[in-house]
Each structure stands twice: as structure tokens, then as C-alpha cells.
Amino acid sequence: MTGKELEKLLKEVRDGKKSVPEAFEILKSFPYTDLGFARIDHHREIRTGYPEIVYCAGKTMDQVREIFRVMAEKENNVIGTRATPKMFEGVKSICPEASYYMEAGIISVQKKKPEISATNIAVITAGTSDIPVAEEAAVTAELLGNKVIRIYDAGVAGIHRLVDKLPEIRSCRVVIVIAGMEGALASVVGGLVDKPVIAVPTSVGYGANFGGISALLAMLTSCSAGVTVVNIDNGFGAGFSASMINRMK
């Protein structure tokens, strides 16, 4: 439930369009529903502007399906990250309108269309192997109501591939840069644009990459001002943060 929806309900009670018992029925599980294995936070959209988002990894298919059922019944848009095709099959069996973004590993149920932001988010990858993390970021941002420009495989080994796209990148309000190996691309982009850059280190790389540690440390020690870093492979965190920046008034 959004703040506007809650305000509308209270006005309907005040104006006699809804009775107190009817309003109570709507609000009785507010602010959360206790499922035993999870407590679904229906109050989050009022506090943060976004409904609770489900991290599916580590959950059983039955748990994911039940969480989606409860949230969808409340007419919330539901996003599940790090979801498997099998989890999607379970959700689809109770929510026929559910969609699955294979490369991003995201399940989405849209009960209401988000307002689309007038400005764009750029998602840039250093290499093709970084695309799954990039898609998690891009799809998250799109489902939250943002337009996304994708620029993939534009790393420092062939920097001309990035330079060609600078006019598009500079037209965006916020830039997400996703890179493994040595993670240099975030510093390069940060030195070329006047927009906030959210850097995502990935676990892509050979042994000395240490599963993304080398890219993480390179991004954290960037000499380019305005570069902020999220956790290794955390495309969702980057997409969510970029959305918050892009939708600020």
C-alpha cells in the first residue's frame, strides 16, 4: 500500500464511502503478514516509496511462492531477485501474470504500472561476461519505473567502444558501471561524466581477481570523485540506488 492509497482509504471512511469494518478488513494485516518463515512488510512502500523486494536465493520454492501469493493479494508489485526457473514455475502457477527475466534471474508480478521517470539510467559493462549482473541492475531499475540505456562490452581494453557512446551516457542522470577483472572502467567513466556513478564489481576474472575482491578494492580506491561502490555482483543494489537518485525531484 502506498501513502496515496492509505490517504484515499482514510478519506473514504471520513466521507462515509467505506465503513470502519471495511477499512479494518483492508488494514488488518497492516503493517505486516506473519507467515512463520517470513514476515511480509506491507508498510515498506509508505516508508521508502518501494514495496518489499524478495531475495529468493536460499529460500525453497514453496516459500517463494507463498511470499509472492501474499504480496500479490495485497495488489503490490512484486520483484524477486536471484530466482531460478523452477521458482518462477511455482510463482506462475498461482500468479499467471508473472514474468521471468532469465538473464537477470528476476521474477516480476506487476499489479500496477509504475510512473516512468523522464530521465534515463545508463548501465555499462566492461565485458560480455558481466552482462548477467548488468541485467539484474537494468531490469530492477526498469521495474521500478526507469528508462535504461544499455551499453555492453565497452571496457578499457578497447576504450574507443566507450568513447563512441559518451553522448548517450552524458544524457543520463545516473550511470551504473559493472566490471570484473581489475575493475578499472568505473574510474574511467567517473572521470568523463558529470553524473553520479554507481560501480558494481563482479566476480568475473582469473585467480588473482579473488572472486571480485580485486575489482572491489580498485573501485573503492578510485581517484575519480563521484564513484560510489556496491557489493560484489550486487546488480540489484545498484539498480535500486540508481532508481532512487533518478526519481528524486
C-alpha positions in Angstrom: 0.0 0.0 0.0 1.3 3.4 -0.9 0.9 6.6 1.1 -1.6 7.9 -1.5 -3.7 4.7 -1.3 -3.8 4.9 2.5 -4.8 8.5 2.4 -7.6 7.6 -0.1 -8.9 4.9 2.2 -9.0 7.2 5.2 -10.8 9.9 3.2 -13.4 7.2 2.1 -14.0 6.3 5.7 -14.3 10.0 6.6 -16.8 10.6 3.7 -18.9 7.5 4.5 -17.9 5.7 1.3 -16.4 2.9 3.4 -17.4 1.7 6.8 -14.9 1.2 9.6 -15.2 -2.6 9.4 -14.4 -2.5 5.7 -11.4 -0.3 6.3 -10.3 -2.7 9.2 -10.6 -5.6 6.8 -8.2 -3.9 4.4 -5.8 -2.9 7.1 -5.9 -5.9 9.4 -2.6 -7.4 8.2 -1.0 -3.9 8.2 1.9 -3.4 8.6 3.0 -7.0 8.0 1.8 -10.5 7.5 3.4 -13.3 9.6 4.0 -16.5 7.6 6.1 -18.1 10.2 9.1 -18.4 8.0 8.8 -14.8 6.8 7.1 -11.6 7.9 6.0 -9.6 4.8 6.4 -5.9 5.3 3.4 -4.2 3.7 4.4 -0.9 5.3 7.7 -0.5 3.4 6.2 1.3 0.4 4.9 4.0 2.6 8.3 4.4 4.3 10.6 4.1 1.3 8.5 4.6 -1.8 9.1 1.0 -2.9 7.4 -2.3 -1.8 9.5 -5.0 -0.2 11.7 -6.9 -2.7 12.2 -10.7 -2.3 15.7 -12.2 -2.3 14.9 -15.7 -3.5 18.3 -17.4 -3.1 18.3 -19.7 -0.1 14.5 -20.0 0.0 12.6 -23.0 -1.0 10.2 -22.9 -4.0 7.2 -23.2 -1.6 8.5 -20.3 0.5 9.0 -18.1 -2.6 5.5 -19.0 -4.0 3.8 -18.2 -0.7 5.5 -14.8 -0.3 4.5 -13.9 -3.8 1.0 -15.0 -3.2 0.6 -12.8 -0.1 2.2 -9.8 -1.7 0.2 -10.1 -4.9 -3.1 -10.4 -3.0 -2.3 -7.0 -1.5 -2.1 -5.6 -5.0 1.6 -4.9 -4.6 4.0 -5.1 -7.5 6.4 -7.9 -6.5 10.0 -8.3 -7.6 12.1 -11.4 -6.7 15.8 -11.4 -7.3 18.2 -14.4 -7.7 15.3 -16.6 -8.7 15.6 -19.9 -10.5 13.4 -21.1 -13.4 11.9 -23.6 -11.0 10.9 -20.9 -8.6 9.3 -19.0 -11.5 7.2 -22.1 -12.4 5.9 -22.2 -8.8 5.0 -18.5 -8.8 3.5 -18.7 -12.3 1.1 -21.5 -11.0 -0.6 -19.0 -8.7 0.2 -15.7 -10.4 -0.4 -16.3 -14.2 0.7 -12.7 -14.9 4.2 -13.3 -13.5 7.2 -12.6 -15.8 10.7 -14.1 -15.7 13.8 -12.3 -16.8 16.2 -15.3 -17.3 19.5 -13.4 -17.6 18.7 -11.2 -14.7 17.3 -14.0 -12.6 14.3 -11.9 -11.7 10.6 -12.7 -11.2 8.1 -9.9 -11.5 4.4 -9.5 -10.9 3.1 -6.1 -11.9 -0.3 -5.2 -10.4 0.1 -1.5 -11.2 2.2 0.3 -13.7 4.9 2.5 -12.1 5.2 6.1 -13.2 8.0 6.3 -15.7 10.8 8.7 -14.9 11.6 11.4 -17.5 15.3 10.9 -17.2 17.4 7.8 -18.0 19.9 5.5 -16.3 22.9 4.2 -18.2 24.1 0.6 -17.5 27.6 0.0 -18.8 29.6 -3.3 -18.7 33.3 -3.8 -19.2 32.7 -7.2 -20.8 30.1 -9.6 -22.1 30.7 -11.8 -19.0 29.4 -9.0 -16.8 26.0 -8.9 -18.5 24.1 -11.2 -16.0 24.9 -8.7 -13.2 24.1 -5.8 -15.5 20.8 -7.3 -16.4 19.9 -7.6 -12.7 20.6 -3.9 -12.4 18.9 -2.8 -15.6 15.7 -4.9 -15.0 15.5 -3.8 -11.4 15.6 -0.2 -12.5 13.1 -0.7 -15.3 10.6 -2.5 -13.0 10.9 0.5 -10.6 9.8 2.9 -13.3 13.0 4.0 -15.0 14.2 4.1 -18.6 17.5 2.3 -19.1 20.2 2.7 -21.8 22.4 -0.5 -22.0 26.0 -0.2 -23.2 27.7 -3.6 -23.0 31.2 -4.7 -23.7 32.9 -1.3 -23.5 35.8 -2.0 -21.3 39.3 -0.4 -21.1 40.9 -3.0 -23.4 39.1 -1.1 -26.2 38.3 2.2 -24.8 37.1 3.6 -28.2 33.9 1.5 -27.7 33.1 3.6 -24.7 34.1 7.0 -26.2 31.6 6.5 -29.1 28.8 6.2 -26.6 29.7 9.2 -24.4 26.9 11.5 -25.8 24.3 8.9 -24.7 25.9 8.3 -21.4 26.1 12.0 -20.6 22.4 12.4 -21.4 21.6 10.1 -18.4 21.0 11.3 -14.9 23.0 8.4 -13.2 25.4 5.8 -14.5 25.9 2.2 -13.4 29.3 0.7 -14.3 29.8 -3.0 -14.0 33.2 -4.6 -14.3 35.3 -7.6 -13.2 39.0 -8.3 -13.7 40.8 -5.1 -12.5 37.6 -3.0 -12.3 39.2 0.0 -14.0 36.1 1.0 -16.0 34.4 2.8 -13.2 37.3 5.2 -12.7 37.4 5.9 -16.4 33.7 6.7 -16.6 33.8 8.7 -13.4 36.5 11.0 -15.0 34.4 11.5 -18.1 30.9 12.4 -16.9 29.3 14.9 -14.5 26.8 12.4 -13.2 26.9 10.1 -10.1 28.5 6.7 -10.9 27.5 3.6 -9.1 30.2 1.0 -9.5 29.5 -2.8 -9.3 32.5 -5.1 -9.0 31.8 -8.6 -10.4 33.4 -11.9 -9.7 34.5 -12.3 -13.3 38.2 -12.8 -13.6 41.1 -15.2 -13.2 42.6 -16.4 -9.9 44.2 -13.1 -8.8 40.8 -11.5 -9.1 39.9 -13.3 -5.9 36.3 -13.7 -6.8 35.8 -10.0 -7.3 37.9 -8.7 -4.5 40.5 -7.0 -6.8 37.7 -5.2 -8.7 36.1 -4.2 -5.4 39.3 -2.7 -4.0 40.1 -0.9 -7.2 36.7 0.7 -7.3 36.9 1.6 -3.6 40.3 3.3 -4.1 39.2 5.1 -7.3 40.7 8.5 -7.8 37.6 9.7 -9.7 35.3 11.7 -7.4 31.6 10.8 -7.5 32.1 7.0 -7.8 30.1 5.0 -5.2 30.6 1.2 -4.9 28.1 -1.6 -4.0 29.0 -5.2 -3.1 30.4 -7.8 -5.5 27.8 -8.9 -8.1 25.1 -6.7 -6.5 23.3 -5.6 -9.6 20.1 -5.3 -7.7 21.6 -2.8 -5.1 23.0 -0.7 -8.0 19.7 -0.7 -9.9 17.7 0.2 -6.7 20.1 3.0 -5.7 20.1 4.4 -9.3 16.3 4.5 -9.3 16.2 6.4 -6.0 18.7 9.0 -7.5 16.9 9.2 -10.9 13.5 9.7 -9.4 14.5 12.5 -6.9 12.5 15.7 -7.6 
